Amino acid sequence: MSPHFSERAIILAPHGRDAAIAASILTDAGLGSTVVNALRDLVGELERGAGFALLTEEGLRTANLNPLALWLEAQPEWSDFPFVLLTQKGGGLERNPAAKRFLDMLGNVTFLERPFHPTTMVSLAQSALRGRRRQYEARSRLEELHRGADKYRSLFESIDAGFCIIDMVFDADGRPIDYMFVEANPAFERQTGLQGAVGRTMRSMVSGHEQHWFDVYGAVARTGERVRFEQHAEALGNIWYDVYAFRVGDPDAGRVAVLFNDISERRQMELALRESEERLRGLNETLEERVVERTEALERTQEALRQSQKLESMGQLTGGVAHDFNNLLTPIVGSLDLLLRRGVGTERERKLIEGAVQSADRARTLVQRLLAFARRQPLQATAIDIGNLVGNLFDLVASTCGPRIRVAIDIADPLPPAKADANQIEMALLNLAVNARDAMPDGGTLTIGAAPDQIKPGNAARLRPGAYVRLSVTDTGSGMDADTIAKAVEPFFTTKGVGQGTGLGLSMVHGLAAQLGGGLSIDSLVGRGTRIDLWLPATDARPEQASAPLEIDDSHRDCGIALVVDDEDLVRASTAHMLSELGYTVVEAHSGEEALRLMHGSDEIDLLVTDHLMPGITGTDLATKLRELRPGMRVLVVSGYAEGKGISPDLPRLTKPFKQSDLANCLAQL
């Protein structure tokens, strides 16, 4: 056992046979011990690790207690070291006033009056050890959280961009003729279509690859000059790449690192833009009306290009970050949930854990807002009753706005159901209500309305024709000018002071509406207030009744054997632990290939819980193969990626991060 998790007892009883007797009693009870003769030796042994200390009152009475006091003050936050103190007059302050000195200094101390029965001493020793073990458990959980936080700092180094390291191959004349792949990330395969590239040369996989690629990388390897360029790769499928290449390692090794992104869509838009410009130049100058028309079309194309570039960059960033961040949050949220439900640690430690839970929830909310803007958040669009949703939010909105703002509701009757994600619509309304509140520092009126709306072709909101539910939030606040309205839905734009807003509120609502097939418009005048309309597609389906959350059964019943598949060790361990507490016997696999081998060797597995995005076989492919082997097997796909793309709609899905209660609810519905 590591000294830092030691359970041995340290005995300080320098007078008589107390030390020998105590050591003998503890040995008979199966507890290890070390006897010391002086206080300085006690402190030395404590630094090497111990479960508790057994002291005699006379051994402390005349000793210099400063070294022990300093050691106690230097304890980490998780530690509250236990002492058992043998006294002559008993431990109560009424019978032994001198005990207060030891109580104040030692803190976690239990008094045992002599003479005593050996059973009493063993009971106190075991109680002290149980408390120490709980402290060790709290320490392990906190260290796990710290490891997760350290890994989070590396997220931004692994965004959704292709990356590879190559070794250049030169002919006898020094001309670059090929290169071999040394390393490649998963995004490399997605963006090039080249599978299993590591250890192979480019010519062996794509014999017709253009020579200019070899020339550019060869120059980087020889000169060490970094290059950034855009180039066409016709042999890889007519793809345009934005490439950044630089030399790594020994200059004589000819090794080059390449970071790249597929920009084919942007190049196509630029080509369309150039073609539009050429058509404009070819127009007859006398046809002024046509020139104006083409100019407006050009401006719209340019604006669409800029917005596409913004959304492309944000989408790539948020997609990669959300995948890794949600993978990291899953064991963090799961561990914190376990610590809270078990009531581990002292009151101070529980407050620290509660603070960590709040931070994890804020991190999850921030990622959801970024995904909403980039239109990559996983939505569960169903038929919802907007009137009931607004009514249920009334008290929360009113308390959020405060007593100086009057909140009114104006819901049309009848109102058709809207096809949307109820949780996301609630978040959007709260964001709009908070913005309205901040625009009315001196008080005013906030009105939340909903009405049916039939959209016709050529509408100002650029919506598809059809039936919609128009959800509106109107305030009587300071309003916005035209420039502010134009920038209002841009990410991170805010008119609030530093630290008072993220600038993601309106952009999140705008992205949510677009992802649902609706739209958003802003109507505002300075000094006259603001009205924000949110259009949601109407539906003929009937709203579903929300089911009550399933309560976790802590009894360890036998629910069968579950196979957990995830290439992330921390996520897999966290999920396996949750399933174990729910009563499952858990078998773990780090890849889809390993899971298939386990399934072929066992007929007893009842449940598959698998990650979706993994190297090799994806979670969806694995679930499909196992359903062919076992048609009745229950399957749950866990996804930490921003999009549900690639996941079969008939497969139950759980989004990372999740708590044990979320997992239990999903399993109950299988």
N, C-alpha and C positions, 0 to 999 in steps of 0.2 A: 504493500500500500504506500502511496506517495506520502512523504512527511507532511505535505500540506493538507492531507485528508486523514491524518493519523487519529486513531481512537485510543491510544494508550493513556494511562493515568500517570501523572507526575506527583510523587508523594514527598512532602517536606514535613518530617516529624523528627527533629534532631535529638529529642530527649527520650530515654527509656527504650522500650521495645515496640512503641506505637508503629513505627515504619514497617518493621518486620511483620507484625500482626496484620496490618492493613494490606500489605502486599500479598500475604498468604490468603487472606479472605478474597481478594480480587482475583487471584490466580485460580482458586477453587471455583469461582463464578465464571471462569473463562475470559477474564479481562486482563490484558497485559498492563504492566506498570513499570515505572523507573523511579528509584529512590534517590533523592538528593539530600545533602547535608547542610546546605546554605542557600540563602535567598538568591545570590548571584548565579548559583548552579541551576536553580529553578528557572530563572529568566532565560538562561542559555538553552535549557531543554524546551521551554515554550517556543523559542524561536525556531527550533528544529521540528516542531509540530506536536500537538497533543490533543486528546479528546476532552480532558478535564483535569483539574488539579485537586489533590486532597492535602489540606494543610491543618496544622495544629495551632491553636491560639497562642501557646507559649513560644512557638517557632517564629511568630511574627511580632510578638510584643516588644522585643528590644531590638529588632532588626531595622536597618535602613530600608524603608519601603519605596524610596524614590525610583530605583531601577524598575521595580514591578509596576509602579504607577506610570512611568514613561512607556513601558511596553503596552500597557492597557490603552493609553491614549493613542498609541500608534496603530491600533487594530484597524483593519479595513472596515468599511461600512457594514459589510455582511456579517461581521464577527461580533459576538458578545460572549466571550470565553467564560465557561462555568467553573465555579469553585465549590468545594465541599469543605467547611471549616469545622474541625472538632473543638468543642469548648468544654469548660468545666462547669459553667453556670447556666448553660442553655443559650439559645439564640435570640430570645426576645429582648427588646431594648429595656423593658421594665426590670427584668431579672439580671441583665448583663449590660449596663450602660456603655461599657467599653466596646461592645459589638458595633456601635454606630460608626466608629472609626473605620472598621473593616468593611462595613456595609457601604459606606460612602465611597471607599476607594475601589473595592473589588467589583461592586455593581451586581453582577449575576452570581450571588453567593447563597448557599444553603447551609444553615447551622445544624450541627448534630451534637447533642449533649452526651457526654460520657458519664457513666458507662452506657453502652448501646449494644443492641443485638446485631450479630453479623448480617442477618437478613435485612435489617434497616439500612446498613451501610451499602449493601449490594443494590438495594432498591434505589437509593439516592444516586449511586454511581450510574446505574442504567438510565435513570431519568435524565441525568446530566448529559449522557452520551446521546440520548434521543434528541435532545435540544441541539447538540453540536452537529448531529447528522442533518437536521433541518437547515442549519446554517450552511453546511457544505452544499446541500442541494440548491439553496438560494444562490450561492456563489457560482455553481455550475451554470445555472440559468442565466445569470447576469453575464458570465463570460461568453455564453452562446450568443447573447444579444450583442455584445461588443464585437464578436467576430462577424455577425451579420452586418453591423454598421460599417466595419472596415471594408467588407466586400462591396457595400453600396457605393463607396467612394470610387470604385473602379468602373461603375456602370457607364459613364460617359466615354470610356475608352472603347466601348464595344457597341456602337450604334449600328444601324442596319446598312452598313456600307461594305462592299467587297474588299477583302484584304488578302494579299498573298506575298510570300517571299520566294524569290527565284535566284538560281545560280546561272549566270550567263555561260554560254558555250561559244567559243571562238574557233575559227579555222586556223590553219598554219600561218595565214597572212594577217591575223588579228581581226578578221571581219566577223561580226556577230552573226551566227547562223541559227542559233536555237537557245532555249533556256529550259532548265529543269525546275519543277515546283518543289520547294522545301516545306512550306507551310501554306495552308489556305483555311479561311474561316467558312462557316456555313453559308454566309451571304455570297461568298465567291461562287459557290455552285449555283445558287439561285439566279445570280446576275449573268453568268456565262453559260450555264447549262453543261459545264464540264464536271463529270462525276469521277471521284477517285483520282484527282490530279496529282496528289503528293507522291513524289518518287518517279514521276513520268515527265517526259519532255513535251513541249508544245507541239513540235512537228509530228510526234508520234500520235497525238490526239487530233490535231487539225493540220493536215499536211499543207493546206492552201492558205495558212495564216499569212497576212501581208508582211512584207519585209520591213516596212517602216517601223513596225513595233519593235523588232529586234534591233534596228539601228538606234532608236531612242533609248532603249534600256541599256544597250551596249555602251553608249556615250555616258550615261549616268554611272555605270560601273567603272569606266576608265577615268573619268574626270572628277567624280564625286559631286558634281553640280546637281542640285535638286531641280526638277522640272514639274510644271503644272500645265496641262494641255487638254484639249478636247479632240477626240479622234474617232474615226469610223472603223468598225470591225465587221467587214462584210462577210468574212468567212465564218463568223460566230452567229450569223443570222441577221445581218443588216442592223447592227446595234451601234448606237453612239455612246461613248463613255467620257465622263469627266475624270481625268487621271492625275494623281499626284505620286511621283516616284522619287526615291532617294536611296543612296547607297548605305548599306549597313555592314558592320563587322570589319574585318581586315580589308584594307584597300586592294590587296592582291587577290582576294578571294572571288571578286566579281559577283558579289551578292547584292541584290536590289530588293527593296520593299516597295510594294505597289498598293495604293489605296484608290478605289474607284467607285463610281456610281453610274447606273444606267440613266442616261438623260435623253433617251430616244424620243419620249413624248414631248419634251421641251424643244428639241431640235425640229420636230415636225411642226410645232406651233410657230417657231421662228421661220421655218420655210414657208408656212402659210402666210406669215406676216410679210416676208419679202415678196411673195407672189402678189399679195394685195397691193404693196407699194408699186410694183411694176405695172399693175393694171391701172393704178391711179395716174402714173406718169404717162401712160398711153392714151389717156382720155383727151378729148378735144378741149382746149382751154376755153372755148366759147360755151361749153356746156357747163355753166357755173353750177347749176342745180345738181348735176351728177357728181361734180367735184366735191360739193358739200356732203353729199350722201356717202361717197367713198371715204371722205375724211372721217366722218363719224364712225364708219365701220372699222377704219384703222384704229381709232382711239379705243373702241370697244375691244378689239383684238389685243391691243397692247395692254389694256387693263386686265383682260382675261389671262394674258401671259404672266403678268406680275403676280396676280392672285394665284395662278397655278404654281409658280415657282415658290411662293410663300407656303402654300399648302403642301407642296411636294417635300420641301425641307422639313416643315413641322411634322408632317406625317411620318417621314423616315425617322426623325429623332424620337418622336413619341412612341412609335411602334417598337423600336429596339429598346428604348428605356423602359417602357411599360412591361415588356416581356421579362427583362432581367429584374426590374424593380419589384414586380409582383412576385417573381420567384423568391426574392429575398424577403419580402414582407410576409410570405406564407408561413415560414418557420417562426418569424418574429411574432406575428399575430397569434399563431397557434401556441407558442410558448408562453406569451403573456396571458393569454386566455386561461391556460392551464394553471399558471401561478395564481391568478386571481380567484379561480374557482376553488383551488385547494387552500387558499388563505395562507400561503407560504410566507415566512419571514415575520419580522417585527412590524409594528405600526409604521415606522419610518420607511422600512423597506417596501411595504405595500403601497405607500404613497409614491415612492419612486417608480414602482411598477405601473401604478395608475397613470402617472405622468407619461411613461413610455407608451402606454396604450393610446392616450390622447394624441401623442406625436405620430404614432403609426396611422391612426385614423385620419389625421390631417394630411399625412403624406399620401394616403390612398385617395382622399378627396382631390388633392392637387393633381394627381395623375388622371383622375376622371375628368377634371376640367380641361386638361390639355388634350385628352383624347376626344372630348366633345368638340373642341374647336377643330381638330384635325379630322373629325368625322370618322374616327376609328374605334370609338367605344363600343363594347358589346351591348346591344340593346335587346330588350325583350318586349317588343311592341305587341300589345293586346288591346282589346276594346276596353276603354275606361270611361267612367261617368265623370265628366269634367265638373259638373255641379257638385257632386258629392266630394270630389277631391278638393275643390276650393273651399267648400264648407268645413271640411275637416282641418284645413290649414288656417282657418280664420283666427283662432285663438293664438296660434304660434306667431302669425304675422302681426297681430295686434300687440302682443307682448314684445315682439322684436322692434316695432316702430315706436313704442313708448306712448305715454299719455297725451302728448301734445299733438299727435297725429290721429285723425279720425279715419278709421278703416271702413269702407263700404263695399258691399258685394252687389253686383247687378248681373244675375244669371237669367238668360232667356228661357222661356218654357213654351213649347217643348224644346229640348236640346239633344241632338243625336249623339251617340257615343263617338269618341275620337280614337283613332288607332295610334297609340303612343306607349311609351314606357312610363308608368306611373311614378316610379321613384325619381326618374330624371326630370319629369315635368314638375314635381314638387321642388326639387333642387333649383330648377330654373325660376319658378315663381318666387322662391325665397331670395334668390339673387336679385331679381328685379325689384322686390319689395325693399331690400336693403339699399339698393341704389336710389330708389325713390325717397326713402327715409333720409338718406344723406343729402339729398337735394332740397330738403325742407327743414333746415336747422331751426327755423322759428315756428315750426308747426304747419299744418295744412291738412289736406284730405287725400287719401290714397284709395282709389277705386279699382277693384278687380272685377272685370266683366267677362262674360262668355256668351256668344251668340252664333247661330248657324250662318254660313256665308256660302253663296254659290258663285264660284269664280269662273269668269268667262275668258275666252282667248284674248291675248293682247293686254292682259292686266298689268298694272304698274308694278306689282310685286313679283312679276315673272313666274307665277305659279302655273302648274298644269291645270287646265280647266277641270272642274269637278266640284264636289261638295266638301266643305271644310267646316271646322269649328274654329272661330276666331276668339282667341284668349287675349284679353287686353289688360294692361296695367297702366293706370293714369294717375299722375300726381300734379299738385299745384305748386311745384317748387320753382327753382331758379331757371330751369330750361337750358337748352344748348344752342349754340350758333351753328351755322352750316358746316364750318370746318371741323368742329367737334363731332357732329353727327357723322361726317364722312369717315372719321377715324374710330368711331365708338366701338365697332365690332372687331377691330384689329387686336391681336393678342398682346397683352401686357400694356396696352394704352390705358391710362387712367388720369383723371383730373384730381384725384385725391392726393393727400400728402404722402410723404415717404413712410412706409410701414402701415398705411391705412387701407391698402387694397392691392390685389395682385394684378389687376387689369385683365383678368380672365373671365369675369362674370358675364358680360354681354357677348363676348366671343364664344363662350361655352353655350349660351342660349341660342346664338345664331347657328353654330355648328350642329346642335341637337335638332333644331327645326329642319335644317337642310337634310340631315341624315334620316329623318322620319318622313321625308317627302313633302315637307311644308316650307314655310318661309317666315321671315321677320322683317318688320318695317318700323321706322322711328319717325315720329312727328313731334316736333318741338319748336318752341320759340323762347328766346331769352326773356325771362321774367313772367312767362305765361304758363310754364309747366311742360310736361313731357307725356306723350302717349306712345307705348310700345305694343304693337300687335304681333301676336304669335299665331300663325295659321297651322292647324293640325288636320290631317286628312280625316274626314268623317267615315264611319263604317256602319254597316247594317248588323254586324255581330253584336251579341249581347255581352255586357261586361260580366266578367267572372267574379265570383265572391272570393275574397282573399281568405286563404286557409290559415288557421292559427299555427304559429311556429311550434315545432315539435320539441318537447322537453327531453333533455338528455337523461337516459337511464344509466345511473352510475353503477348499477349492479352488473357484475361481470358475467353475464349470461353468454352461452355459446351460440354465436350467430353464424358460425361456419368459417371457412377459410377464404381470405381476401388476398389477391395478388396486386401489389402496388408497383407501378412502373413509372420511373422518372429518372432522367439523367442527372438531375441536381441532387446531390447527396443530402443537403439540409432539408430540401422540400420533401424528398422521399421519406426521410426519417421522421419528420413532423407528421406527415400524413399517416404513416404506419403507426405512430404513437396514438393518434386520435382514434384510428380504427381499433387498436388494441383496447382502448378504454371503452369503446362501444360494444366490446364483446367478441371481436373477430380474432382469429388466429391469422397472423400476417406473414406473407411470403413476399420478399422484395426482389426487384429486378431493376438494373440500371439502364436497360435498353429494350426495345421491342424484340430484338433477336433473342435475347436471354429469356424474355417472357415466353416466347414460343417454345423454346427448349423445355422450360419448366412445365408448360401446359402439356406437351407431348409425354412428359414423364409422370404426370399425376392426373387422376380423374376426380380429385376431391375438392378442387377450387370452385367456389360458389360465386365469387364476385371479382370483377376486374375494375380497378381504379387506375387510370393511366393518364399521363401528361400527353398533350397533343403534339407540340413541336419538339421533336427529338432527332438527333442524328440517326440516319438510316430509316427504319420503319417509323412512320408517324403514329400517334395514338389512334387516329381514325382508321388507318390501314390495319393496325393491330386488332382493334375491336372488330372490324369486319372479318378478319381471318379467324378470330376466336369464336365469333358467332357461327361461322361455318362449321367449326369443330364441335361447338357446344351450343346448339340453337337456343336453349333455355337459359344461358348464362346472363346474369345481370351485369351491365356495363355502365361505367360513369367516366366521361372524358373531362379532365381538368385542364383548363387553358389559362395561361398567364399572358397570352398575346393580345394585342389591342383589337384584332379582328377575329371573327369566327370563321374566316375564309378557310375552306378545306375541311371543315368539320361537317359531317353528314347531319342534316336536320333531324333525322330520326334518332340520333344518339343523345341521351341526356348529358347535359354539360354543367359544370361548376366552374365559376370564374375565380381565379386567384386575386388577392389573398382571401382566405376564408378561415372561419372559426370552426370549432368542433360542432357547434349547433347548426351551422350552415351545411356541413357535411352530413350530419344526421338527418336533416330535413330532405336533402337530395336522395339519400339512400332510402328513406321511407316512401318516396314517390316512385321508386323503380318498379 
